[in-house]
């Protein structure tokens, strides 16, 4: 909680000296998975954390769905109603851009004509938040069938990228993939120049530990790489380790943030991004790396902490 308060204080300082639009991307695991076992409980824990964001007046907070959310409230519909409702408060996305299903946790918004941000639901396919006999639950079981362990949260015995087939993982379903492709195309046709994708689970195998990689990462990468000059940056959490990868083939920069939960009491793990006409500068605080993504020349500079 103290880390969030320091992040909010830093962002309040940004609003005092920088022009709008201004918003926050919360990349998932907003509350700890053990909150349900505490005296406070899941509902009160969630309310207490959300109260901290209320200090950011006139600033919308966009939440990704993480596995720890689903440990506390094992219903996709609950989170679609509580957190994804922020999409209704956004400026309209580009003309002819498809609207996501009302009960979904994914959406896109355009804070500026040159920019579009896409919030992916990386637990669209998952045993977390799905009924066992649902299509999503059945598809998730097909992925997890590759895991031989009784405890499917364990990657024991799995090799390489197959370690991603664990219960706390997830994937992007075919309907969401079709929506993503249509949204990217609509943004391109509308003259949008830069797209930023954000999600809880990382999308690229080099930007996280193997057991934290999206189950069907290649399908999502294929969709993004159909517009290599358009998609500039992909942000994620989940892996609890800050990493940056510049994919030279597509030019896309993949940036994973560290977890505030695992930092010492007086250490931070949040980042502040500033968008310009030719670049995005990300100032990493505490455990997070700092990055400069240049648009005109495909380039990514990573600044490590000293």
Buried (B, 14 or more C-beta within 10 A) or exposed (E): EEBBEBBBEBBEEBBEEEEEBBBBBBBBBBBBBEBBEEEEEBEEBBEEBBEBBEEBEEBBBBBBBBBBBBBBBBBBEBBBEBBBEBBEEBEEBBEEBBEBEEEBBBBBBBBBEEBBBBBBBBBBBBBBBBEEEEEBBBBBBEBBEEBEBEEBEBBEEBEEEBBBBBBBBBBBBBEBBEBBBEBBBBBBEBEBBBBBBBBBBBBBBEBBBBBBBBBBBEBBBEBBBBBBEBBBBBBBBBBBBBBBBBBEEBBBBBBBBBBBEEBEEEBBBBBBBEBEEEBBBBBBBBBBBBBBBBBEEBEBEBEEEE
